[in-house]
Amino acid sequence: MTGFWAKIGASNFTVMKQLALDFASPPQPTLDNFIAGLNGELLGNLKRLAAGNARERCFFLWGRPGCGRSHLLRGTVAARRSEGADACYLACAAGIRIEAGFERMDCVALDDVDRLDGEGQVAVFDLYNALREHGGVLLAAAAMPPAQLKLREDLATRLAWGLVYQVHPLTDESKAQALADRAASRGFQLAPEVSDFLLTRARRDLPTLLATLDALDRYSLETRRPVTVPLARELLHGAGRPDAESRMGDAAAGACD
């Protein structure tokens, strides 16, 4: 019997190790897997941009970290590329350089423009003008609206010329509904206590929550046990996820990207 249970334990360990890898690689961000919440108008405009039907030449997205702005930028770039357009995404930082050829692209998405240094701000100013001249689109994002950013006044002014949207984070109720919908699509009903457990014990960004639910469903099938709080706790601990007590600070932050 000892050997039998050892094999069972080893098997479960292998499963959880594999599922832990799944946690580390949530699905690629797309416009279709973004849960709109209060961002319906913004999502609609980005989908029109993705289809090449946008009239505006500049979109500025702002919101606190984890609200989903990076997801939207990456998703829009991916959608434009799928339509055959030249599009790229760039996370800004001090020392970053705008590569030659960006000014001829159909769409350039610049994340965290508030992290640009002086030289980078000059380069983005020139990029904005070049894209506008030849009909390209600039997507930019930061934690605050353009008027509140510590950028060159001429750059901040131009970033505010287009459509400026605050990206609203999802409420816990919206996340719970997204989890319930995902469970239903996988053929099972998610008990409210399991949803509450995931919202308080797992990472709170929606892509990771959905990836965790997917892993939980697979673990349930592997172990032939129903999806319950004990099973979810076992999975998170087995995958090396900390418990609620050590995550209270992160839970308060409420990231949802």
C-alpha positions as CSV (number, residue, x, y, z in Angstrom):
1,M,0.0,0.0,0.0
2,T,2.8,2.3,0.8
3,G,4.2,2.0,-2.8
4,F,0.7,2.6,-4.2
5,W,0.2,5.8,-2.3
6,A,3.7,7.0,-3.1
7,K,2.8,6.6,-6.8
8,I,-0.4,8.5,-6.4
9,G,1.5,11.3,-4.6
10,A,4.1,11.4,-7.3
11,S,1.5,11.5,-10.0
12,N,-0.3,14.4,-8.3
13,F,3.0,16.3,-7.9
14,T,3.7,15.9,-11.6
15,V,0.2,17.2,-12.5
16,M,0.5,20.2,-10.2
17,K,4.0,20.9,-11.5
18,Q,2.7,21.1,-15.0
19,L,-0.3,23.2,-13.9
20,A,2.1,25.6,-12.2
21,L,3.8,26.1,-15.5
22,D,0.4,26.9,-17.0
23,F,-0.1,29.6,-14.3
24,A,3.1,31.3,-15.5
25,S,1.8,31.6,-19.1
26,P,-1.7,32.9,-19.2
27,P,-3.4,33.3,-22.6
28,Q,-2.0,35.9,-25.0
29,P,-4.0,39.2,-24.6
30,T,-6.5,39.8,-27.4
31,L,-9.4,42.2,-27.8
32,D,-11.7,39.2,-27.8
33,N,-10.6,37.9,-24.4
34,F,-10.7,41.3,-22.7
35,I,-13.7,41.6,-20.3
36,A,-15.1,45.1,-21.1
37,G,-16.9,45.9,-17.8
38,L,-17.2,49.7,-17.9
39,N,-14.9,49.9,-20.9
40,G,-17.4,49.0,-23.6
41,E,-17.0,52.2,-25.6
42,L,-13.2,52.0,-25.5
43,L,-13.2,48.4,-26.6
44,G,-15.6,49.1,-29.4
45,N,-13.3,51.9,-30.7
46,L,-10.2,49.7,-30.5
47,K,-12.0,47.0,-32.5
48,R,-12.8,49.5,-35.2
49,L,-9.1,50.6,-35.1
50,A,-8.1,46.9,-35.4
51,A,-10.3,46.6,-38.5
52,G,-8.8,49.7,-40.0
53,N,-11.9,51.8,-39.6
54,A,-10.7,54.3,-37.0
55,R,-10.9,58.0,-37.8
56,E,-8.7,59.1,-34.8
57,R,-5.0,59.1,-35.2
58,C,-4.2,58.9,-31.5
59,F,-5.6,57.0,-28.6
60,F,-4.5,57.5,-25.0
61,L,-5.4,55.0,-22.3
62,W,-4.8,55.7,-18.6
63,G,-5.5,53.9,-15.4
64,R,-3.8,52.4,-12.4
65,P,-1.5,49.4,-12.8
66,G,-3.5,46.2,-13.4
67,C,-6.5,47.9,-15.0
68,G,-6.0,46.2,-18.4
69,R,-4.4,49.0,-20.5
70,S,-1.4,46.9,-21.4
71,H,-3.8,44.1,-22.4
72,L,-5.7,46.4,-24.7
73,L,-2.5,47.8,-26.3
74,R,-1.1,44.3,-27.0
75,G,-4.5,43.0,-28.1
76,T,-4.9,45.9,-30.6
77,V,-1.5,45.4,-32.1
78,A,-2.1,41.7,-32.5
79,A,-5.5,42.4,-34.2
80,R,-3.9,44.9,-36.6
81,R,-1.2,42.4,-37.5
82,S,-3.8,39.8,-38.2
83,E,-5.3,42.2,-40.7
84,G,-1.9,42.5,-42.5
85,A,-1.0,45.9,-41.0
86,D,2.5,46.9,-39.7
87,A,2.0,47.3,-36.0
88,C,4.2,47.0,-32.9
89,Y,4.1,47.3,-29.1
90,L,6.8,48.9,-27.0
91,A,7.1,49.2,-23.3
92,C,8.7,52.5,-22.5
93,A,11.5,53.0,-20.0
94,A,14.4,55.4,-19.4
95,G,16.9,54.8,-22.1
96,I,14.5,53.3,-24.6
97,R,15.0,54.2,-28.2
98,I,12.5,54.5,-31.0
99,E,13.8,52.3,-33.8
100,A,14.0,53.6,-37.4
101,G,11.0,52.6,-39.3
102,F,8.5,53.0,-36.6
103,E,7.3,56.3,-38.2
104,R,6.2,54.3,-41.3
105,M,4.1,51.8,-39.4
106,D,0.3,51.6,-39.5
107,C,0.1,51.4,-35.7
108,V,2.5,51.9,-32.9
109,A,1.5,51.2,-29.2
110,L,3.6,52.8,-26.5
111,D,3.0,51.6,-23.0
112,D,4.1,53.5,-19.8
113,V,5.0,56.7,-21.7
114,D,5.3,58.3,-18.3
115,R,8.6,56.4,-17.9
116,L,10.3,58.1,-20.9
117,D,13.4,60.1,-20.3
118,G,14.1,63.5,-22.0
119,E,15.5,62.0,-25.2
120,G,12.8,59.4,-25.4
121,Q,10.1,62.1,-25.1
122,V,11.7,64.0,-28.0
123,A,11.7,60.8,-30.1
124,V,8.0,60.1,-29.3
125,F,7.1,63.7,-30.1
126,D,8.7,63.3,-33.6
127,L,7.1,59.8,-34.0
128,Y,3.6,61.3,-33.2
129,N,4.1,63.9,-35.9
130,A,5.4,61.4,-38.5
131,L,2.6,58.9,-37.9
132,R,0.0,61.6,-38.1
133,E,1.5,62.9,-41.4
134,H,1.3,59.5,-43.2
135,G,-1.9,58.3,-41.6
136,G,-0.6,55.9,-39.0
137,V,-2.1,55.6,-35.5
138,L,-0.4,56.0,-32.2
139,L,-1.7,54.2,-29.1
140,A,-0.2,55.4,-25.8
141,A,-0.8,54.5,-22.2
142,A,0.2,55.6,-18.7
143,A,-1.0,55.6,-15.1
144,M,-2.5,59.1,-15.4
145,P,-4.1,61.3,-18.1
146,P,-1.8,63.4,-20.3
147,A,-2.3,66.7,-18.4
148,Q,-1.1,65.1,-15.2
149,L,2.1,63.5,-16.6
150,K,5.5,64.9,-16.1
151,L,6.3,65.1,-19.8
152,R,7.3,67.9,-22.1
153,E,4.3,70.2,-22.5
154,D,4.3,69.8,-26.3
155,L,4.2,66.0,-26.1
156,A,1.6,66.0,-23.4
157,T,-0.6,68.3,-25.5
158,R,-0.4,66.1,-28.5
159,L,-1.2,63.0,-26.6
160,A,-4.4,64.7,-25.4
161,W,-5.5,65.7,-28.9
162,G,-6.9,62.3,-29.7
163,L,-9.3,60.1,-27.8
164,V,-8.4,59.9,-24.1
165,Y,-10.0,57.0,-22.1
166,Q,-9.7,56.0,-18.5
167,V,-9.5,52.2,-18.3
168,H,-11.8,51.2,-15.4
169,P,-10.7,48.0,-13.5
170,L,-13.2,45.2,-13.1
171,T,-15.2,44.9,-9.9
172,D,-15.0,41.7,-7.9
173,E,-18.6,41.0,-9.0
174,S,-17.5,41.3,-12.7
175,K,-14.6,39.0,-12.1
176,A,-16.8,36.5,-10.3
177,Q,-19.2,36.5,-13.2
178,A,-16.3,36.0,-15.7
179,L,-15.1,33.0,-13.6
180,A,-18.7,31.6,-13.6
181,D,-19.0,32.1,-17.3
182,R,-15.7,30.4,-17.9
183,A,-16.7,27.5,-15.8
184,A,-20.0,27.1,-17.6
185,S,-18.1,27.1,-20.9
186,R,-16.0,24.2,-19.6
187,G,-19.1,22.3,-18.6
188,F,-19.4,22.7,-14.8
189,Q,-21.0,25.1,-12.4
190,L,-18.7,27.1,-10.2
191,A,-19.8,27.3,-6.5
192,P,-19.8,30.9,-5.1
193,E,-17.4,29.8,-2.3
194,V,-14.9,28.6,-4.8
195,S,-15.1,31.9,-6.7
196,D,-14.7,33.8,-3.4
197,F,-11.7,31.6,-2.5
198,L,-9.9,32.3,-5.8
199,L,-10.6,36.1,-5.6
200,T,-9.0,36.2,-2.1
201,R,-6.2,33.6,-2.4
202,A,-5.0,33.7,-6.0
203,R,-3.6,36.5,-8.0
204,R,-6.4,38.9,-8.7
205,D,-5.7,39.9,-12.3
206,L,-8.3,38.4,-14.6
207,P,-6.1,36.5,-17.0
208,T,-4.4,34.7,-14.1
209,L,-7.8,34.0,-12.4
210,L,-9.1,32.5,-15.6
211,A,-5.9,30.5,-16.1
212,T,-6.2,29.3,-12.5
213,L,-9.8,28.2,-13.1
214,D,-8.7,26.3,-16.2
215,A,-5.9,24.6,-14.2
216,L,-8.4,23.8,-11.4
217,D,-10.8,22.2,-13.9
218,R,-8.0,20.0,-15.4
219,Y,-6.8,19.1,-11.9
220,S,-10.3,18.1,-11.0
221,L,-10.5,15.8,-14.0
222,E,-7.0,14.4,-13.3
223,T,-7.9,13.6,-9.7
224,R,-11.5,12.7,-10.4
225,R,-12.6,15.1,-7.6
226,P,-15.2,17.9,-7.8
227,V,-14.1,21.5,-7.9
228,T,-14.3,22.6,-4.3
229,V,-12.5,25.0,-2.0
230,P,-10.3,22.1,-0.6
231,L,-9.3,21.1,-4.1
232,A,-8.5,24.7,-5.0
233,R,-6.4,25.2,-1.9
234,E,-4.5,22.0,-2.7
235,L,-3.8,23.1,-6.2
236,L,-2.6,26.6,-5.2
237,H,-0.3,25.2,-2.5
238,G,0.9,22.5,-4.7
239,A,1.7,25.0,-7.4
240,G,3.7,27.1,-4.9
241,R,1.1,29.8,-4.5
242,P,1.1,31.6,-1.1
243,D,-2.0,31.6,1.0
244,A,-4.2,34.5,1.9
245,E,-2.3,35.6,4.9
246,S,0.8,36.3,3.0
247,R,-1.1,37.9,0.1
248,M,-3.2,40.4,2.0
249,G,-1.2,43.3,0.6
250,D,-1.5,42.1,-2.9
251,A,-5.2,41.5,-2.5
252,A,-5.7,45.1,-1.3
253,A,-3.9,46.3,-4.4
254,G,-6.5,44.6,-6.5
255,A,-4.6,44.2,-9.8
256,C,-6.8,43.1,-12.7
257,D,-4.7,43.1,-15.8
